[in-house]
Every structure is written in structure tokens, then in C-alpha cells.
Amino acid sequence: MKKLRLVLGDQLNYQHSWYSKNEEDVVYFLAEMRQETDYVKHHIQKVVAFFESMTSFTEWLRERGHRVIYYSLDSEDNKQDLQKNLSFLIKDLDIEKFEYQLPDEYRLDQQLREFCESLNIPSESYNTEHFLSERNDVANFFEGKKEMTMEYFYRSMRKKYEILMVNDKDPEGGKWNFDASNRKKWKGSPDIPHERGFRKDISETYNRIKKAGVETIGNIDPSSFNWPTSREECLSVLRYFCNNLLVHFGDYQDAMHTEEKFLFHSRLSFALNTKILHPMEVIESVIDHWREHKDVIDISQVEGFVRQILGWREFMRGVYWKEMPSYATLNKLENTNKLPEFFWTGETSMNCMHHAISQSLDTAYAHHIQRLMITGNYALLTQCDPDEVDSWYLGVYIDAIQWVEITNTRGMSQFADGGIIATKPYVSSGNYINKQSNYCGNCQYDVNKKVGENACPFNSLYWNFLDDKKEYFKNNRRMGMMLNLLKKKSAEEISEIKQRAADIIANPDKY
């Protein structure tokens, strides 16, 4: 039986059982398509990274004797649409069975289901053999519960896979979570080793994208691209993290600094989300390195990293499959403002926003606190439409695929889901930003002032947000302290705050 097997751009699992043996009657198919470049405006580095990774994967398959059809963006037979390409190949090659791995995006899952229903040949879907939980595990775990708390799911995953466990029930180090140890401010030391990397020329791929007229955002140097796009490069990044950055990862994972874009972060998210690296090999590599260097690496550095992959990443995927497709339409706080133009330029006088956005445009990367407590915080405080926020985050970051982006953005960051993921909105005044970064020291705005021309915009926006949404949050226990502080403010102070906030929201490009 002649089979056509589809491999999507985020299904580059070198260890998948499909490739364990050569089958003469199997044809693998990968494609660069306008369907995927155009459904949102992506960062140019993101499009390049996906195409480069797909090309590397195709070469690897061919070297091992597999038959592969690869449609580049400019291929003559490329219909630029998944269903049209598959239909053409099935007819052209006399395919007798169509096989695919389950997509991780709802839109592709639906598209392929509908396509298979239209076929007059058999079809079969397979597991991607990547995630450590099934699509419905989170839904089953929290069935009958009022709230879904990631921490409990994370603990169950630790037990299931015996990760950092002393026995069947006790966590190694005496605590499940060392988050309280992960909030240090980086002040120039300890030194951060800078990876020499594997800078490469991707001009051919870049020119192909530009020639096709694909609209993108962000910046790129085609002669010096430094994201890993092959199995060898991704493993190199993992080794580098273990050998050089893990020792201080936990301490400074929430820190931000004007001179350091990456600090001690691993930058493995693209490698993981394209499935080039398996989460368990990453976790095991980090834990093995820690066990060999316990004299210099504290468990808090390791647990914080494991929590992100074994806990948060798996949890967010489970929430996605539990709540979609309605999740993509949620706007519980009824926010409707437009995202300011400076999100596409970085041109703002707010130093924290300038650095977080400019870094995103220059590197297609920002770590979780920059996304949550700088750009996300601002978008929520200015009450931006979560549809616009979703589109920006999905497009600008190299690791953004909807299953992980939308839950973090619409849920964790914008509270548009009304508390499915977070029990309270992640909003703050400038004080939090000042605690975790050096952004405020060089800013033209005064982080200690709420009103006045040089007052930090985050301060008035914060109190204005609480006042605007106080009715919505009046029964939220975790918001009680903040709302009580709001009540203590005089009518005159509230009026000044709201006037200042209204001007910032109405005229964002002034700030």
C-alpha cells in the first residue's frame, strides 16, 4: 500500500518511530506554504527558522534513505494550501493511504479532520511522540474541580515520571517548588558567559521569503543567523545551557537588564516547540548535569527549569485542548482598545517597554517576565483587545505556536479567560518592574510618582485599571488587598490618576 505521510513544520521529531525503518512504499511530505506564513504576520526570523529547520530535517530523512517531497515557497507545484497540496499529491502519486501526526494547533487539527473525511482512501493519525501528557490529561486531572492549579498537575507529573523525587511521594530537596528563590535582580554579576554560537548565512531562505512577498515583522541579519535549526545545533544549545547557564538560571529567571537580552535563559523553546528536542531529553540532561555538579549548582536552579517544561508547558497544552475553540474568543474584561503602534517599532519613551519590544523585534525573543510583566502588563492595563494582543505575541516570537501562545497570552497575561489559568490578573505598577530590572534607573519617567508629566505611566494605569474593573473583581479574594488600598485613596487622587491614565490610553505615542 503506497502511503503519503505529512510532516508539519512543528513536527520535526528526529526520534519518531516513523523513521526507525525505511519503507519503500512511504513518501514523506513537507511544505513551506503561504497558508502558514500568512494566517498572522510573523517575525522574519521565525519564518526563516521554521523553513531552515524543515530543510535540515528533510536532508536528514533523505540521508537515511527515506523518500521525501519538499515544497519550497517557490516550488512550481506548490498550491500554498495544505488540502490542495495533499489532494494533488494523492492523485499524482496514486497514493492508497494518507497518514499524519496529530497537529498541536486546533485550526490544523480541524483542517486535517475535514480533509480525511473527504478522501476516498483510508487515512490514519499518529501521536507526535513528543509530549509527556495526552491532550485530555489536564481535563481529566481537574474533572469536578472548581479551579485548575498548575502546581498540583506539576506534582502529579513529577510523581508519574519520577523526576526529582526521593521516593514515590516526597520531592527531592524537601520542597516541591523553589519559586521563592527565583526572583533575584541581576546587577552586573555573576558574569554571563556569551555563547559564540553557530552564526550562519541564511540569505537564500531569506531572499525566497522576500521574493514571494510574505509580509513579516521584526529585523534580521541574513549573514549572521543564530537560532538553532538542526538537531546538532539544538543539542549544542542544550549542552551550552547545562555547562554555562544552569548554575544561575533559577536565581535570575525573573530578572531583566538593559545590557543583557538573554541572561541565564536557555533559549531552547524553539527547539522544543518544533520537536527537534524532546522534553524528557532536555529534563534528563539538566538533572544529570546538576547531579554531577551538586557542589556548585543548587537544586533551586534545576527545579525552576524543570517546572517550566514538565509543569507549565504540559499544563498549558492541556488547557488549550480542554478549552478550544471557544477559548480564542474569550474577552471577560471586555477590553477593546487597539495595541499602540510602538509595539511594531519599539519607539516609546518608557524604557522598559522600549527594551522589551526592541529586543523582541531584533531577536524574536523575550523571556517570560518581559512578556508577562512588561508588554503584557502594559497591554492589560491599557485594556487592549485580547485579539490584537494574541496576534502580536503569536507573530513576534520565534517559539510562538498557538497551543502555547494563546493560553499564556489570553489567559495568564490578559486575564481574558476570566481566571481559567490565573486566579488573578498579573498587573503591577512600576514598582515590580523596578524590583526586577534596571529599566527604571535610566528612564525619563519617575517610578515613584503616580501623576504629573514625568510620572511612570504604569503607576496611574495600574490604579486606573483597578478602579475600572473593581466591580468585576469585588469577589476575588486574591484582589482584596489591592482593592482595599484603592478604597483608601481620596476622590481627588483617583480623579488625577484617571485623568493621567486616560491620556496615556488615548495618546500612547506621546509616551
C-alpha positions in Angstrom: 0.0 0.0 0.0 1.5 3.3 -1.1 1.4 5.8 1.7 1.7 9.6 1.9 2.9 10.9 5.3 2.5 14.5 6.2 5.1 16.2 8.5 4.2 19.7 9.6 6.8 22.4 10.4 6.5 21.9 14.2 6.7 18.1 13.9 10.4 17.7 13.3 10.9 14.8 15.8 14.1 13.1 14.7 13.3 10.3 17.2 9.8 9.5 16.0 9.1 5.8 15.3 8.1 6.6 11.8 11.7 6.9 10.8 13.1 3.8 12.6 12.9 1.8 9.3 12.9 2.6 5.6 9.7 1.7 3.8 9.8 1.8 0.0 6.0 2.5 -0.2 6.2 5.6 2.0 6.5 9.2 0.8 7.1 11.9 3.3 5.8 15.4 2.5 6.8 18.8 4.0 5.9 22.2 2.6 6.6 25.9 3.0 3.1 27.4 2.4 1.5 30.8 2.3 -1.3 29.3 4.3 1.2 29.1 7.2 3.2 32.3 6.6 0.1 34.5 6.2 -2.5 33.5 8.9 -0.8 36.0 11.1 2.1 38.4 10.4 5.2 36.5 11.7 8.6 37.8 12.7 11.0 37.3 9.8 13.4 35.3 12.0 10.5 32.9 12.9 9.7 32.2 9.3 13.4 31.7 8.4 13.9 29.4 11.4 11.0 27.2 10.5 12.0 26.9 6.9 15.6 26.3 7.8 14.6 23.6 10.3 12.3 21.9 7.8 15.1 21.9 5.2 17.6 20.4 7.7 15.0 17.7 8.7 14.4 16.8 5.1 18.1 16.4 4.4 18.4 14.2 7.4 15.5 12.0 6.2 17.0 11.7 2.7 20.4 10.8 4.1 18.7 7.8 5.7 17.1 6.6 2.6 13.6 8.0 3.1 11.7 9.4 0.1 10.7 13.0 0.7 8.8 15.6 -1.3 9.6 19.1 -0.1 7.8 22.1 -1.5 9.7 25.3 -1.0 7.7 28.5 -1.1 8.6 28.9 -4.8 8.1 25.3 -5.9 6.1 25.2 -9.2 3.7 22.5 -7.8 3.1 24.3 -4.5 -0.6 25.3 -4.2 0.2 27.2 -1.0 -2.7 25.4 0.7 -2.4 22.2 2.7 -5.5 20.5 1.5 -4.8 21.4 -2.2 -1.2 20.2 -2.0 -2.3 16.9 -0.4 -5.0 16.3 -2.9 -2.7 16.9 -5.8 0.0 14.5 -4.4 -2.5 11.8 -3.6 -3.7 11.8 -7.2 -0.4 12.4 -8.8 1.4 9.6 -6.9 -1.5 7.1 -6.8 -1.5 7.2 -3.0 -3.5 4.4 -1.4 -3.4 5.7 2.3 -2.8 9.1 3.9 -1.1 9.3 7.3 -0.4 12.3 9.5 0.7 13.1 13.1 -1.8 14.9 15.2 -1.4 18.7 14.9 -0.9 20.8 18.0 -3.0 23.7 16.7 -6.7 23.5 16.7 -7.1 25.0 13.2 -4.8 22.4 11.6 -6.4 19.6 13.5 -9.8 20.6 12.1 -8.4 21.1 8.7 -6.9 17.7 8.5 -10.0 16.0 10.0 -12.2 17.6 7.4 -9.7 16.6 4.7 -9.6 13.0 5.8 -13.4 12.9 5.7 -13.4 14.0 2.1 -11.0 11.2 1.0 -11.9 8.0 -0.8 -8.8 6.3 0.5 -8.0 5.2 4.1 -6.4 7.7 6.5 -4.8 7.4 9.9 -3.5 9.8 12.6 -0.5 9.1 14.9 0.8 10.6 18.1 3.7 13.0 17.6 5.6 11.1 20.4 6.7 14.3 21.9 4.6 15.5 24.9 4.7 13.9 28.3 0.9 14.1 28.7 -2.0 13.4 26.4 -4.3 16.1 25.0 -7.0 15.3 27.6 -4.9 14.6 30.7 -5.4 18.1 32.2 -9.1 18.0 31.6 -9.3 14.5 33.3 -7.0 15.5 36.2 -9.2 18.5 37.1 -12.5 17.0 36.4 -15.1 18.1 39.0 -12.7 20.7 40.4 -13.6 24.4 40.7 -10.1 25.6 39.7 -7.2 24.2 37.7 -4.0 24.9 39.6 -0.8 24.1 37.6 1.1 23.3 40.8 -1.0 20.2 41.5 -0.7 18.9 37.9 3.1 19.5 38.0 3.4 17.5 41.2 1.5 14.6 39.6 3.9 14.7 36.6 6.9 14.7 38.9 5.5 11.5 40.5 4.5 9.9 37.3 7.9 10.3 35.7 9.9 10.1 39.0 11.5 13.4 38.3 13.4 15.0 41.3 11.7 12.5 43.7 13.3 10.8 46.7 10.7 8.1 46.7 7.1 7.7 45.3 5.8 10.7 47.2 8.5 13.0 48.5 10.2 15.8 46.5 13.9 15.9 46.3 15.3 18.9 48.3 12.3 18.8 50.7 10.1 21.2 48.6 8.1 20.9 45.5 8.7 24.4 44.4 11.6 26.8 44.8 9.9 29.7 43.1 10.6 32.0 46.1 14.3 31.5 45.3 13.9 32.5 41.7 13.4 36.3 42.0 16.8 37.9 42.3 17.7 41.1 40.5 20.8 40.9 38.3 23.1 43.8 38.9 26.0 43.0 36.6 27.3 39.9 38.4 27.7 37.0 38.3 29.2 37.1 34.8 27.1 35.7 32.0 29.2 33.6 29.5 28.3 34.5 26.0 27.8 31.7 23.5 29.9 32.0 20.4 27.1 30.1 18.7 26.8 28.9 15.2 26.1 32.0 13.2 25.2 31.1 9.6 24.2 32.7 6.4 20.5 32.2 5.6 20.4 34.6 2.7 18.9 32.0 0.3 16.0 31.3 2.6 15.5 35.0 3.4 15.5 36.0 -0.2 13.0 33.3 -1.1 10.6 34.7 1.6 11.1 38.3 0.5 10.7 37.4 -3.2 7.4 35.7 -2.5 6.1 38.9 -0.9 5.5 37.4 2.5 4.7 40.3 4.9 6.7 40.0 8.1 7.7 42.0 11.2 11.0 42.4 13.0 14.6 42.6 12.0 17.2 40.1 10.7 20.8 39.9 9.6 20.7 37.2 6.9 24.5 36.8 7.1 24.6 36.0 10.8 21.6 34.0 11.9 22.0 32.5 15.4 19.0 30.3 16.1 19.4 26.5 16.1 17.7 24.8 13.2 19.3 21.4 13.1 19.4 18.5 15.6 23.1 19.1 16.1 22.7 22.8 16.7 19.8 22.3 19.2 21.8 19.8 21.2 24.7 22.3 21.2 22.4 24.9 22.8 21.3 22.4 25.4 24.9 21.5 26.3 25.8 25.1 26.5 23.0 25.8 28.9 23.9 23.0 31.1 27.6 23.9 31.2 27.4 27.6 31.4 24.0 29.0 32.4 22.2 26.4 34.6 24.3 27.4 37.7 22.4 30.7 38.0 19.3 30.1 35.9 16.8 29.8 38.8 18.2 32.8 40.7 17.8 35.2 37.8 15.0 33.7 35.7 12.7 36.7 36.6 15.4 39.4 36.2 15.6 41.9 33.4 18.5 44.2 32.3 19.1 46.8 29.6 22.5 45.3 28.7 21.5 41.6 28.7 18.8 40.2 26.5 19.1 36.6 27.5 20.7 36.5 30.9 20.8 32.8 32.0 17.9 31.6 30.0 18.4 28.5 27.8 16.7 29.7 24.5 15.6 26.1 24.0 11.9 26.9 23.4 12.1 26.9 19.6 14.0 23.6 19.6 11.3 22.1 21.9 8.2 23.6 20.2 9.4 22.3 16.8 10.0 19.0 18.5 13.7 18.8 17.4 14.4 18.2 21.1 12.3 16.0 23.3 11.2 17.5 26.7 12.5 14.4 28.5 15.9 14.5 27.0 16.2 18.2 28.0 15.0 17.5 31.5 17.3 14.5 31.9 20.3 16.4 30.6 19.8 19.2 33.0 19.2 16.9 36.0 22.2 14.7 35.1 24.5 17.8 34.8 23.2 19.0 38.2 23.9 15.6 39.9 27.5 15.8 38.6 27.9 19.3 39.9 25.9 19.5 43.1 28.8 21.2 44.8 28.2 24.3 42.7 24.7 24.1 41.5 21.7 24.4 43.9 18.6 22.3 43.4 16.6 25.6 43.1 18.2 26.3 39.8 17.2 22.9 38.4 13.7 22.7 39.8 12.8 26.1 38.3 13.8 24.9 34.9 12.0 21.5 35.2 8.9 23.3 36.4 8.7 25.3 33.2 8.9 22.2 31.0 7.3 19.4 32.9 4.7 21.6 34.6 3.9 24.8 32.8 4.4 23.6 29.2 2.4 20.5 29.6 -0.3 22.2 31.6 -0.8 25.0 29.1 -1.2 22.4 26.3 -3.8 20.5 28.3 -5.8 23.7 29.0 -5.6 24.5 25.3 -7.2 21.3 24.2 -9.7 21.4 27.0 -11.0 24.9 26.2 -10.6 25.3 22.4 -12.1 26.6 20.2 -14.2 28.9 22.4 -11.0 30.0 24.3 -9.8 32.0 21.3 -12.9 34.3 21.6 -12.9 35.0 25.4 -12.8 38.6 26.5 -14.2 38.5 30.0 -12.9 42.0 30.9 -14.4 43.4 27.7 -11.2 45.2 26.7 -11.4 46.8 23.2 -8.5 49.3 22.8 -6.0 49.0 20.0 -2.5 47.9 20.6 -0.2 51.0 20.2 1.8 51.5 17.1 5.1 51.4 19.1 4.6 47.6 19.6 5.8 47.3 16.0 8.7 49.9 16.3 9.8 50.0 19.9 9.7 53.7 19.7 8.5 54.8 23.1 10.0 56.8 26.0 9.1 54.1 28.5 12.4 52.5 29.0 11.1 49.1 30.0 8.7 48.9 27.0 11.4 50.2 24.6 13.8 47.5 25.7 11.3 44.6 25.8 9.8 45.5 22.4 13.1 46.4 20.6 14.6 43.1 21.9 11.6 41.2 20.6 11.8 42.9 17.2 15.6 42.4 17.0 15.8 38.8 18.2 12.3 37.3 18.0 12.7 36.5 21.7 11.9 37.9 25.2 11.8 35.8 28.3 8.6 35.1 30.3 8.7 38.0 32.7 9.3 40.5 29.9 6.3 39.1 28.1 4.1 38.9 31.2 5.1 41.9 33.3 6.3 44.4 30.7 4.5 44.2 27.4 1.6 42.0 28.6 1.2 44.1 31.8 1.0 47.3 29.7 -1.5 45.8 27.2 -3.8 44.7 30.0 -3.5 48.0 32.0 -4.4 49.9 28.8 -7.2 47.5 28.3 -6.2 46.4 24.8 -8.4 43.9 22.8 -7.0 40.4 23.5 -7.4 39.6 19.8 -4.8 42.2 19.0 -2.6 41.1 21.8 -2.8 37.5 20.7 -1.9 38.3 17.1 1.2 40.3 18.2 2.5 37.6 20.5 1.8 34.8 18.1 3.7 36.7 15.3 6.6 38.3 17.1 8.1 35.3 19.0 10.1 32.5 17.4 8.7 29.9 19.8 5.0 31.0 19.4 2.7 28.3 18.3 -1.0 28.8 19.2 -1.3 26.0 21.7 1.4 27.6 23.9 0.9 31.3 22.9 -2.8 31.8 23.4 -3.0 30.2 26.8 -0.1 32.3 28.1 -1.4 35.5 26.4 -5.1 35.5 26.5 -5.1 33.6 29.8 -2.1 34.2 32.0 -1.2 37.7 30.7 -4.5 39.3 29.7 -7.0 37.5 32.1 -9.4 37.4 29.1 -10.4 33.9 30.1 -11.8 35.2 33.4 -9.5 33.1 35.6 -9.3 29.7 33.9 -5.5 29.8 34.1 -4.7 32.5 36.6 -6.7 33.3 39.8 -5.9 37.0 39.5 -4.7 39.3 36.7 -0.9 39.7 36.5 -0.8 43.5 36.7 1.6 45.7 38.6 2.7 49.3 38.9 6.2 50.4 38.1 7.4 49.1 41.5 7.6 45.5 40.4 9.5 46.4 37.2 12.0 48.4 39.3 12.5 45.5 41.7 13.3 43.0 38.9 15.3 45.2 36.5 17.4 48.3 35.9 15.0 49.6 33.4 13.7 52.4 35.7 17.0 53.9 36.5 17.6 55.3 33.0 14.0 56.1 32.2 12.7 59.7 31.8 9.7 58.7 34.0 9.9 58.6 37.8 8.9 55.2 39.0 7.9 56.7 42.4 5.3 59.2 41.0 1.7 58.4 40.1 0.7 61.6 38.5 2.4 64.5 36.7 4.2 64.8 33.4 7.2 62.7 34.4 5.3 60.1 36.5 5.7 56.4 35.4 2.8 55.6 33.2 2.5 52.1 34.8 1.5 53.7 38.1 -1.6 55.6 37.0 -2.5 52.9 34.6 -2.4 50.3 37.4 -4.7 52.2 39.8 -7.0 53.2 36.9 -7.3 49.5 35.9 -8.2 48.5 39.4 -10.8 51.3 39.6 -12.3 50.5 36.2 -12.5 46.7 36.9 -13.3 46.9 40.7 -16.9 45.6 40.1 -15.6 42.6 38.2 -13.0 41.7 40.9 -15.0 42.6 44.0 -15.5 38.9 45.0 -11.9 37.8 44.0 -10.2 37.0 47.3 -6.7 37.5 45.8 -7.6 41.0 44.7 -8.9 42.0 48.1 -5.8 43.8 49.4 -5.3 45.8 46.2 -9.0 46.9 46.1 -8.8 47.9 49.8 -5.8 50.1 49.1 -7.8 51.6 46.2 -10.6 52.5 48.6 -8.3 54.4 50.8 -7.4 56.8 48.1 -9.2 60.2 48.1 -11.6 61.1 45.3 -9.2 63.9 44.3 -6.3 61.5 43.9 -8.4 59.0 42.0 -9.5 61.7 39.7 -5.9 62.8 39.0 -4.9 59.2 38.4 -7.7 58.6 36.0 -7.0 61.7 34.0 -3.4 60.8 33.6 -4.3 57.2 32.6 -6.9 58.3 30.2 -4.4 60.5 28.4 -1.9 57.6 28.2 -4.5 55.3 26.8 -5.8 57.9 24.3 -2.4 59.1 23.2 0.0 56.2 23.6 2.5 57.5 21.1 3.2 60.6 23.3 4.8 58.3 25.9 
